[in-house]
Amino acid sequence: MDVDTVAVDGEWIRHAPHRSSLLGGASEATDGRWQHGEVVRALYLADEPATAIAEWYRLLAERGLPPGRAIPHDHHVWQLDLQLADLSTPERLARVRLTPPTPGRRTWPPFQAAGEQLFRAGFAGILAPSTARPRGLVSCIFDRGAWPPAGCRPLRAIEIHEVPPPPTGMTT
């Protein structure tokens, strides 16, 4: 695949159930936009709180849940220091025959196929635009059997006790 890598470092955010373990993962393999859980598990993180909040609202919309039903929850803050496949712009997505992501699980198959191809090619994960907040970024870091994945370190949990306002530019 015609993909460049990019150094990704700094603090990234994962929305998580309230009082869940920083190192916790789903008990069952779950699918995501960039992978099928039965092929490879993954850690998904947002570049900033507004992106994590937009992704949270998107998840709730998919499940038909009102935001108040998902409070409290936590933001788990992770430190990243790794190289990811750079699919962060429409041009970079086009190089692998993808269009910018849109909300909805029915749109996942071409992204999952590309992500699994990158996983098999040895990439640590993917940097991509957020579906829920296109000016934000998400990282999908492949679980290669060591937890946490190499280059990822959980730092702290931030408890969210009130429904946050939807961020500007959010799409669900």
N, C-alpha and C positions, 0 to 999 in steps of 0.2 A: 504494500500500500504506500501511496505517496504521502507520507506523514512526517512532519518534523517533530522534534521533542522540544520541550520548554521546561526550564527549571521552575519549580513551584515551591515556595517557602512561605513561612509566616503562619498566622493563626487562621484556621478555617472552622466552620461551625456545622454541627449536625443537630437537627431537631430530634428529640428522643422522648420516650415516656418519662413521666415524672419519677425522680429518684431511681432511675435505672443506672446500672453500672456504666462507668465511662468506657470500660473495655467490653461491655456487653454487645452481643450481636443477636440477630434473630435466631430463635431455636430451630427454625426450619429455613432451608435455602429459599430465598425469595428472588423474584425477577425484578429487574430494574430497567430503565431505558437502555442501558448499555450492555446488559448481560442477562442470560437466563441463570437463575440460581443453581440449577442442576449442572451447569457447565462450569461456572465459577461464581463464588460469592464476592460481594463488593462492599466497600465502604463509600458512601456518598456524602460529600461535604459541600457547603456553600462558602463563597468567598467573603461574605459579610452578613451581619444580622438581617438586613433588609431582604437579602436573597433567601436566607433560611426561612424567614417569615413568609415570603411569597411562596416558597416550595411547600410550607406547611399548609397555607391556604389552598394551594392546588391539590394537595393530598386529601384534605377535608372535602373539597368540592367533588373529587372523584368518588369519594365514599358517601357523599350525600349527608355529611355531618355538619351541624352548626358549630362554629368556633368555640362557643362556650362549653360544649361537651368535651373538648380536648384540652381544657385548662384544669389543673396546672399541667405543664410539660416543661421540659428542660432544653437548653441549648448546651450541647457538649462542645467544648472548645478543644481543637486538636492543633498541634504544631506539625506542619509538613516541611519536609526537606527532601524532595525527590524530583525526578525527571518524568514528565508525562507526555503522552501523545497529544500534540496541540491541534485540537479541532475547535478552537475558540472563536473563530470568525466564519461568516458565510463563505468566504473564499476557501478557507481551510476545509470546511465541510464539503464544499463542491469538489475538492481534489479527491475525495473518497466517495463521490457520487451521492452525497446527502444534502438535503436542504435544511435550513434552520428548523430546529424542533418546534413542534406545536403541542399543546396539551392533549392528553388522551392516550390511553394505553394501546388503542388500535394503531397508533402511529409508531409504536416501538419496534416492530420487526426489522426494518432496515438498519436501525441504530444498534440493535442487539447483534445482528450479523456482523456489522463493522466492529463493534466492541469485542466480540469473541474472536474475530480475526486478529485484532491487535493483541489480545491476551495470548493467543497461540504464537504470535510473533515475538513474544517476550516483553512487551511494554508493561510497565508498572501500573498504568492506568491511563485515564483520559481527562483532559481539560476541555470543557465544552460550555456553550452558552446555557444559561438557565432557561428552561421552558417557561417557568412561572414569572421570570423577571429577565427579559432578554438582554438587558445591559449588565446583568450579573453573570457570574461564572459558577459552575459546579465542577467538582472533581469526582471521578469514579475511580477508586483505587482497588485493583484486583487483589483478592485474598489468595495468596499462593501457598497457604498452609501454615504460615507463621502469623500469630495474632499478638499485637497489632501488626499490620503490614509494615515492611521495611520502609523507613523514612516517615513514619506516622507515629506521633506520640500524644496520647490524651493528656490534657492539662487540667481542666476544671469543668464543673457543671454550673450553669447559671439557671436558676429556677425562674420560670415565667408563670406568674400568678394571675395576670389579667390578659384579656384578649388584646393583642397588639393591633394598632391600626394597620390596614393594608398599605403596603409600600407603594410609592408612586411608580407607575410603569408596569404594574403587575398584570399578568394575563393568566386566567384560569380556564 
